């Protein structure tokens, strides 16, 4: 299956909207927080979080996703620090949690590498898309 076909299947399966849930940035498909939530809701994911590190200037979170039967589907991590969070006023814990959740969600549905979360990089913004 081509990348385009894979993305189309993901859009269709999760009823994602190009106007609300996905946008393109330099020919890369970026999924929004609402798109991640639509996937999580449809799949009935159960999220478990562990704080790996929580310092004033650096936070790392581990996110484990299980299905409703308790089978682990994916594990991923998210981090946040001054160097990779702009305009967050040191909301590093919250940003790390969002990044971990988004990555783990995309891994759980085999979409990581086809879709990238807007929470993974501060330069993923609609204004840059023109």
N, C-alpha and C positions, 0 to 999 in steps of 0.2 A: 504494500500500500504506500502511495506517495505521501509526502508531508501534507500536501493540500487535501488529499482524501482523508488522512488521519484527522486533520483539523476539522474538516466538514463533519465527520462522524462524531467528534466531540461536541461541536456546536449543536448538532441535531439531538444527540442523546440527552444533553443537559439543558436543552432549550435556551442556549446562550444567545444573546443579542449583540450584533456588531456595534450597535449604538450605545449600549449600556455596560456590557460585560467584557468586551474585547476591543482593543484598538491596536493599530499597527504602528510600530516605531522602527524606522529604518528596515522595513521588511521583516520585522520580528513581531510575532503575535504576543501581545501583552494582555494578561487577564487581570481584571480588577478584583477587589475584595468581594463585591457582590457576585461576581462569577464564581469565585472560590466557594462562597456560601451556597450558591445554587447547587453546585456539585456535591458539597457536604450534605445538604438536605436530602437530595435525591438518593444518595448512597447510604444515608443514615449512619454516617461515620461517628465513632466515639473517639474523642480526643483526650489524650493524657499528656500532661506537661511536666517536665522536670527542669528545675533551674540548675544549670551546669555551673554557671558563674554569675554573680551579681555584685558588681562593684560600681561605685559612682560613675565611672567613665567607660565601663564595658559590661555588657550582659550577653550571656549565651543561654539559649533555651533548647531543650530536646523535646520534640513532639512525636508521640507515637499514635498512630491511627489504627483502630481496630474496627471490625464490622460489628453489627449488633449481636452476633454470636460470640464475640470476644476474640476472634482470630486477628492477630496482628497483620496489617496490610502494608504498613510502611513506617519508617522511622527517619526523621530528618532533624536538622538543627537550624537555628536562626541566631544571628548575632547582631548587635548594634553598638556603635560607639561614635564618637564625634566625627571621625573620618568618613563614616558611611551613612550618617543621618544628618540631613539638613533641615532646618526649621522645625525640629522636633522638641526643642527646649528640654533636652535630656529625658525624653520619654523612651529611654532605651529598652526598658523591660517590655513595654507594650509593642514596640517595633520588632524586637527580637521574637516575641510570641507570634506576631502576624507573619513574619518571614518564615518561621518554622512551620506554622500551620499551612501556609500556601505551598511551600516546597513538599511537605509530606502529602498534602492532598494531590498535587500533580503527580507525584511518584506513585501514589496508591492507584491512580487511574491510568498509569502508563502514559502520561502526557508530558512529563518533564523532558525537556529537549524540544518539544513542539510548542509549548506555551511557557511563558515566563511571567512570574508575578510582578506586578507593579511595586510591590513591597520589597523586592530583592535589590533594587537599585534606585536611588533618589533621582537619577537622571532619566528614568522612565516616566516621562510626563507628556501629556497631550500637546502642550505648547511646542515641544521639540518636533512634533510630528507635522507641524505646519498647518 
